[in-house]
Amino acid sequence: MLSLYALYAKMDLAWLLRDRTFAVLAILADVISNLSSVTGIFLLAWRFDGLGGMNRFEVLFMLAYTTVVTGIFQTFCSGGNTGHISRRIGRGQLEHMFIQPVSLPMQLATEGFIPFSGSSNLISGAVMMGIALHNLDITLPWWWILSLAGNLLITMAIILGSSYFAACFTFYAPVQAEEISSFVIDTFGHISTFPLSGMPRYLQLPLITFIPTGLLAWFPTLALFGKAPFGLSAWYPLLIAIVIWLFAVYFFRKGLNHYVKKGINRYHPMGHRR
């Protein structure tokens, strides 16, 4: 796995630096888009001295958390559409992976690694998180950083599990569901940047159960500061992640069995569009 990571990192660096002008513009575009995606909500929090019971720097931490999560996803899952797996299924490109001398899980775990072109969100999110923690002026125990890392891992599991679970439809409807993983991930990302604390409970509860966008930033932020919503355990997102992955693994296996029997004839054997 480490050898494959090193190989994909080398390829990613070569791709980014193939042209200096392109590299500079790509970095600037990422920085601008990262800042613009969180500026609006943070300015609202600054204007009203917080939102929904969260003070302005707790809101900033939440925005930094979702930016870091996005950065981790982009760094480890964006290359080769390993995170947006419905694209590979819908385009008939799993055959490429079946003939490789590496197992399918190993390919999915490593092919998405783009540490140079995909890490801008991770870096900018970490900087914002540091600013938020400094201004919160609170004393955190030594194990808090481990709790943060665990929450980030659980959040990533929820996002990937939801993507792969939704992608199961693509085995049976490749045309209609080719972009379903992108739709799920983008929808989760858009909603996760909003604090839910000021919403009524009948809106909050669906967003931490059936549509778990509230577990991607809002719930972990409050849990990390000892204020988990509804008196739930800080480990509640882990339970949801396990449930999602159980469904995803079960239905993905069924979809693969269907795939190897029926195939997908949308594209040529090499996987390119007709």
ABEGO torsion letter per residue (X at the ends): XAAAAAAAAAAAAAAAAABAAAAAAAAAAAAAAAAAAAAAAAAAAAAAGEBGGBBAAAAAAAAAAAAAAAAAAAAAAABGGAABAAAAAAAGAAAAAAABABBAAAAAAAAABBAAAAAAAAAAAAAAAAAAAAAAGBBBBAAAAAAAAAAAAAAAAAAAAAAAAAAAAAAABAAAAAAAAAAAAAAAAAAAABBAAABBAAAAAAAABABAAAAAAAAAAAAAAGABBGGBBAAAAAAAAAAAAAAAAAAAAAAAAAAAAAEBAABBAAGBBX
